[in-house]
Amino acid sequence: MLKFAKIYILVLPAVLAFCFTACTSGEYEATTYKINYTEKTVKADTIKKITLNDDKIKQDKNSSSYSFVVQIGAFSIQSNFENFLSRAKQLLGDDVYYEQSGNLFKIRIGKFSNRIEAVKLAEISRSKGFTDAFIITKKN
């Protein structure tokens, strides 16, 4: 038993010393780096100034054979269509109408012979909250 105690007393400190030195090795230490950077922020202007130049909008050569319509919405669910149509008539007036194509209700405004008037009406519609307004060219 005495021989076992001597071996235990000699081996235990060696094992403990090995464990502590292995755990404190530099293998797991984190290296820090200094990075120079410039913080950049982007400022978006939420108010857009819209200007229309009549000269820049080109007219079609055969403008009499085309008409221009502004579409502000399209719905396949009738209850959504009715709510949107009543809101559009309140904000844009009685010029708002709809066309049905299959099960799709398309809400539109105006029928113009020149594109300039349609662009102006589309911009007015967007300014009143109908952000999806776009111009449709129809052949007469």
N, C-alpha and C positions, 0 to 999 in steps of 0.2 A: 504494500500500500504506500509506503514511503517513496518508493521508486515512481509510482504513479503520480504522487503529489509533486515531486520534483519536476517531472515532465510537464505537468499541468501548469505549474508556476512559470516555467520557462517558455512554453508554447503560447499560453494565453496572452501575455504582453506582446509577443511578436505578432500574433494575429490581429490584436487590437491596433497596434501601431501601423500595420499594413492597411487596415480598413480606414483609419483616419487620414493617412497620407494619400490614399487612393481617392477618397471623397473630396479632398481639398485640392486636387490637381487642377491645372489650368485648362483642362480639356473642356470644362463646362462653363467657363467664364465668358461673359458676353463682352464683345468688343464694341466700343462706342465710336461712332463716326459723326463728324460735324458736317452738315450739309448747308451750304449757303443757298438761299432761295429768296425770291421776291414774291410777296403775296399779291395776287391780282384779284380784283373784284370787277364784276361786270354789272353795269347799270343799264337797265333797259328802260327806255322811255315808253310809258304806257299810253301816252296821249300822242296820237299820230296826226300830223297835219296833212290834210288831203287837199291837193290842188289838182284841178283838171284843166288841161290846156286843150282847147278844142282843135288846135292845129295838129297836135301830136296823135290824136285818135284818128286813124285813117278810116275813111268811108269806103264801103264796097262800091265797085264800079256799077254793079246792077243792084243798087240799094232798094229799088222799088220792088224787086222780086223777093226780098227777104224782109222779115219782121223780127224784132228783138224783144224778148220777154225776160223779166227777172223772176227767177224761182227762188223762194225763200225757205221752202221745206217740202218734204215728201214723207208720207206716212202710210203704213199698211194697216194699222190698227185704227178703227174708225173713231173711237173715243179720244185718242191722242190727236187725231186730225181735227176733230171738232173744237177741242180746247185751243189748239194752236191757231186755227182759223179765226176764232172769236178774238183772241189776243191780238192777232195781226190786224184785224179790222179796227180794233180800238186804237192801235198805235199808228197805222198807216192809212186808214180811211176805207171808204167803200170801193176803192179801185182793186182791192184784193179779191181774187177769184180762185177757183180750183178746177183742175181737169182730172178726170179719172181715167187711168190706164190699167186695165185689169183690176187687181185688188189694191192698186197704189193710188193714193190721193196726192196730187201735186199742187202745192199752193203757190200761186204766181201773182205778179203785179204787172200791169201795163202791156201795151202792144205798140211798139214804136217802129217808125219806118227808118230811123237813123240810130246808130249805135251810141252816139254821144248822150242822148237822152236816157238810154237804158243804163249806161255807166253811171250817170248822175243819180238815177233812182236806186241803183244797187248800192252806191256809197251812202245814200240817205238811209236805206234799209239797214246797212251794217252799223251805222251810227246809232240807230234805235234799238240795237240788240240782236238783230238777225244776222249773225256773223257768217252763216253759211250761204248767204245770198250770192247767186251767180247768174250770168247772162246766157240765155239760150237763143240761138239763131234758128229761126224757122223759115223754111222755104214757103212762099205763098202759093 
